[in-house]
C-alpha cells in the first residue's frame, strides 16, 4: 500500500496542505520499512492512532493542560497521581511554560509511587520525555526502544520524534515493537479497539468512541477500505487541496469552496 499526500489528505479531513506534504513521504517510507504497509487494516489503525494523538498533525507534542480546569486534570489522571489542586493553581500563576514543566515532571516521574514506570528517572525527565511526535511517544523507556529499532538516538535527541522522516520511523517502530498490528490485522472494530488499548489503556469506552472510532472510519474512507458513496468526491477535494486550492474539510460534500476550487482548476463535477 502506497501513501501519497493526496491520500493522506483524504484520510485526515482537517489536516493542512503543508502537514500532508511534509509527513506523507515519511509515513509511506516508514510503514514499508517496518511492515505496516503490508496490511491495509494495520495501516488504517496506525494512521487513525496518529490522527488521534496529533490532532491530524496539528500538534507534535503532548497537549498543554494550562487552560484545562484543575478539576478536569484530577479526573483525567486520578487523585493518586495529580498534584494538589492548590499547587496546580499556584503553578498556573507563573504562566504556561512553568505550569507545563512542573505538571509533566510531577505526572511522569517514575520516582513517584503512583506514576506509571516510563523510564523517567532523572530530574526534568517528565517534561523532557513527554509525548512527542505524530504518535506522541512518551517516556524514556519507549524512546530507548524505538532508538534500538531504528538506529536513531531519540533518547538523547527527543526532538527528533517530531521530524517528518525520523518521527515517522519512530511511530512505525513503536507499532512493530508492541505488536499492535496483530490486533488490527483482521479489520474488525474489536481488534482495532484492542490495539488502541495498548497505546491508551486509560481511556474509557465513551472516549474511545470520540477519540478513536471516528478517526478510524475517516482513515478507512480515505484509504478506500470502506465507501460511503462520497469517496471520489473526497479524493477530488484532497487533490485540489494538495494543488493549493481552499476546499475546507475533505468530507465528500461539494460545497461552495470545493466547487469554486474545481472551477478554478478547470475540473468537471466529481462523481
C-alpha positions as CSV (number, residue, x, y, z in Angstrom):
1,X,0.0,0.0,0.0
2,X,1.3,3.4,-1.0
3,X,0.6,6.6,0.8
4,X,1.0,9.9,-1.0
5,X,-0.1,13.5,0.1
6,X,-3.4,13.3,-1.6
7,X,-4.3,10.0,0.1
8,X,-3.2,11.4,3.5
9,X,-5.3,14.5,2.9
10,X,-8.3,12.2,2.2
11,X,-7.6,10.3,5.4
12,X,-7.2,13.4,7.6
13,X,-10.1,15.7,6.7
14,X,-8.8,18.7,8.6
15,X,-5.1,18.3,8.2
16,X,-3.4,21.2,6.4
17,X,-1.8,21.0,3.0
18,X,1.7,21.7,4.5
19,X,1.3,18.9,7.0
20,X,0.2,16.4,4.3
21,X,3.1,17.3,2.1
22,X,5.6,17.2,4.9
23,X,4.5,13.9,6.5
24,X,3.2,11.7,3.7
25,X,6.6,10.7,2.3
26,X,7.9,9.8,5.8
27,X,4.8,7.8,6.7
28,X,5.0,5.9,3.4
29,X,8.6,5.0,3.8
30,X,8.4,4.1,7.5
31,X,5.2,2.0,7.0
32,X,7.1,0.0,4.3
33,X,10.3,-0.3,6.4
34,X,8.5,-1.7,9.4
35,X,5.9,-3.8,7.5
36,X,2.8,-1.8,8.4
37,X,2.0,-1.2,4.7
38,X,1.7,-5.0,4.1
39,X,-1.9,-5.0,5.5
40,X,-4.4,-2.2,4.8
41,X,-6.1,-2.7,8.2
42,X,-2.9,-2.3,10.1
43,X,-2.1,0.8,8.1
44,X,-5.5,2.2,8.8
45,X,-5.1,1.5,12.5
46,X,-1.7,3.2,12.6
47,X,-2.9,6.3,10.7
48,X,-6.0,6.5,12.9
49,X,-3.9,6.4,16.0
50,X,-1.6,9.1,14.7
51,X,-4.7,11.2,13.7
52,X,-6.0,10.9,17.3
53,X,-2.7,11.6,19.0
54,X,-1.6,14.5,16.9
55,X,-5.0,16.1,16.1
56,X,-4.5,15.2,12.5
57,X,-0.9,16.5,12.5
58,X,-1.9,19.8,14.1
59,X,0.3,19.2,17.2
60,X,3.5,17.3,17.7
61,X,3.8,17.4,21.4
62,X,1.6,16.5,24.3
63,X,-1.3,18.9,24.7
64,X,-0.8,21.6,27.4
65,X,-3.2,21.4,30.3
66,X,-2.6,25.1,31.1
67,X,-6.2,26.1,30.0
68,X,-7.7,22.9,31.5
69,X,-9.6,23.3,34.8
70,X,-7.6,21.7,37.5
71,X,-10.6,19.6,38.5
72,X,-10.5,18.1,35.0
73,X,-6.8,17.3,35.3
74,X,-7.6,15.4,38.5
75,X,-10.3,13.5,36.7
76,X,-8.1,12.6,33.8
77,X,-5.1,11.4,35.8
78,X,-6.7,10.4,39.1
79,X,-6.2,11.7,42.6
80,X,-3.3,9.4,43.4
81,X,-1.2,10.9,40.6
82,X,-2.1,14.5,40.4
83,X,-0.7,17.4,42.5
84,X,-2.9,19.1,45.0
85,X,-5.4,21.4,43.4
86,X,-4.0,24.5,45.1
87,X,-0.5,23.6,43.9
88,X,-1.6,23.4,40.3
89,X,-3.3,26.8,40.7
90,X,-0.1,28.3,42.0
91,X,1.8,26.9,39.1
92,X,-0.7,28.4,36.7
93,X,0.0,31.9,38.1
94,X,3.6,31.6,36.7
95,X,2.5,31.1,33.1
96,X,2.1,28.2,30.6
97,X,5.7,27.1,30.3
98,X,6.3,27.0,34.1
99,X,3.0,25.1,34.6
100,X,3.6,22.6,31.8
101,X,7.1,21.8,33.1
102,X,6.1,21.3,36.7
103,X,3.0,19.3,35.8
104,X,4.7,16.8,33.5
105,X,7.6,16.5,35.8
106,X,5.1,15.5,38.5
107,X,2.9,13.2,36.4
108,X,5.7,11.4,34.5
109,X,8.4,10.9,37.1
110,X,9.0,7.2,37.9
111,X,10.1,8.1,41.4
112,X,6.5,9.0,42.4
113,X,4.9,5.7,43.6
114,X,1.5,6.2,41.9
115,X,3.0,7.0,38.5
116,X,3.4,4.5,35.6
117,X,7.0,3.4,35.1
118,X,8.1,5.1,31.9
119,X,11.8,5.1,32.3
120,X,11.9,8.7,33.6
121,X,14.4,8.6,36.4
122,X,16.3,11.9,36.2
123,X,15.1,15.4,37.3
124,X,13.3,17.0,34.4
125,X,12.6,13.8,32.5
126,X,8.8,14.1,33.0
127,X,8.7,17.2,30.7
128,X,11.7,16.3,28.5
129,X,10.2,12.9,27.7
130,X,6.5,14.0,27.5
131,X,4.6,12.8,24.4
132,X,6.3,14.0,21.2
133,X,5.9,13.3,17.5
134,X,2.9,12.1,15.5
135,X,2.3,9.2,17.8
136,X,3.1,11.2,21.0
137,X,5.7,8.7,22.2
138,X,6.1,9.2,25.9
139,X,8.8,8.2,28.4
140,X,12.5,7.2,28.4
141,X,11.8,3.5,28.0
142,X,9.8,4.0,24.8
143,X,12.4,6.4,23.5
144,X,15.1,3.9,24.1
145,X,13.1,1.1,22.5
146,X,12.5,3.0,19.2
147,X,16.1,4.1,19.3
148,X,17.2,0.5,19.2
149,X,14.7,-0.4,16.5
150,X,15.5,2.5,14.2
151,X,19.2,3.2,14.9
152,X,18.4,6.8,15.7
153,X,19.1,8.0,19.2
154,X,15.7,9.5,20.2
155,X,16.7,9.2,23.9
156,X,19.5,11.7,23.5
157,X,17.5,13.8,21.0
158,X,13.8,13.6,21.8
159,X,13.0,16.5,19.4
160,X,13.8,14.1,16.5
161,X,10.4,12.4,17.3
162,X,8.8,15.4,15.6
163,X,11.0,15.2,12.5
164,X,8.9,14.1,9.5
165,X,11.4,11.4,8.5
166,X,12.7,10.2,11.8
167,X,9.4,10.7,13.7
168,X,7.6,8.6,11.1
169,X,10.1,5.8,11.6
170,X,9.8,6.0,15.4
171,X,6.0,5.8,15.2
172,X,6.1,2.8,12.9
173,X,8.8,1.1,15.0
174,X,6.6,1.6,18.1
175,X,3.8,-0.3,16.4
176,X,6.1,-3.1,15.4
177,X,7.8,-3.4,18.8
178,X,4.5,-3.6,20.6
179,X,3.0,-5.9,18.0
180,X,0.0,-3.6,17.8
181,X,-0.7,-4.6,14.1
182,X,-1.5,-8.2,15.2
183,X,-4.7,-6.9,16.9
184,X,-5.7,-4.7,13.9
185,X,-4.9,-7.0,11.0
186,X,-8.4,-8.5,10.8
187,X,-10.0,-5.1,10.2
188,X,-12.6,-5.6,13.0
189,X,-13.8,-2.9,15.4
190,X,-12.9,-5.2,18.3
191,X,-9.4,-5.7,17.1
192,X,-8.9,-2.0,16.4
193,X,-10.1,-1.0,19.9
194,X,-7.8,-3.7,21.4
195,X,-4.9,-2.2,19.5
196,X,-5.8,1.3,20.8
197,X,-5.9,0.0,24.4
198,X,-2.2,-0.8,24.0
199,X,-1.4,2.9,23.4
200,X,-4.1,4.5,25.5
201,X,-5.0,2.0,28.3
202,X,-6.7,4.6,30.4
203,X,-9.4,5.8,28.0
204,X,-13.0,4.8,28.9
205,X,-15.4,3.4,26.3
206,X,-17.0,6.8,25.6
207,X,-13.6,8.4,25.0
208,X,-12.8,5.6,22.6
209,X,-15.9,6.5,20.6
210,X,-14.8,10.1,20.3
211,X,-11.1,9.8,20.1
212,X,-10.6,6.6,18.0
213,X,-13.6,5.2,16.2
214,X,-14.3,8.4,14.3
215,X,-10.7,8.7,13.2
216,X,-10.6,5.0,12.2
217,X,-13.7,5.5,10.0
218,X,-12.2,8.6,8.3
219,X,-8.9,6.9,7.6
220,X,-10.6,3.8,6.2
221,X,-12.7,6.0,3.9
222,X,-9.6,7.9,2.8
223,X,-7.8,4.6,2.0
224,X,-10.8,3.2,0.2
225,X,-11.2,0.3,2.6
226,X,-14.9,1.3,3.0
227,X,-17.0,3.6,0.8
228,X,-19.9,5.8,1.9
229,X,-20.6,6.9,-1.7
230,X,-18.5,10.0,-1.4
231,X,-15.0,8.6,-1.8
232,X,-14.5,10.0,-5.3
233,X,-15.5,13.5,-4.2
234,X,-13.4,13.2,-1.1
235,X,-10.3,12.4,-3.2
236,X,-11.1,15.3,-5.5
237,X,-11.1,17.6,-2.6
238,X,-7.8,16.1,-1.3
239,X,-6.2,16.5,-4.7
240,X,-7.4,20.1,-5.0
241,X,-6.0,20.9,-1.5
242,X,-2.6,19.5,-2.4
243,X,-2.7,21.6,-5.6
244,X,-3.1,24.6,-3.4
245,X,-6.9,25.3,-3.5
246,X,-9.0,26.0,-0.5
247,X,-11.7,23.3,-0.2
248,X,-12.3,23.3,3.5
249,X,-12.9,20.0,5.2
250,X,-12.5,17.0,2.9
251,X,-15.9,15.4,3.7
252,X,-17.0,14.4,0.2
253,X,-19.7,17.1,0.1
254,X,-19.2,19.5,-2.8
255,X,-19.9,22.8,-1.1
256,X,-19.2,26.3,-2.4
257,X,-15.4,26.3,-1.6
258,X,-14.9,22.9,-3.3
259,X,-17.0,24.0,-6.4
260,X,-15.0,27.2,-6.6
261,X,-11.8,25.3,-6.5
262,X,-13.0,22.9,-9.1
263,X,-13.9,25.7,-11.4
264,X,-10.6,27.4,-10.9
265,X,-8.8,24.2,-11.6
266,X,-10.9,23.5,-14.7
267,X,-12.3,20.3,-13.3
268,X,-15.8,18.9,-14.0
269,X,-18.2,17.7,-11.4
270,X,-16.8,14.9,-9.2
271,X,-18.6,11.6,-9.1
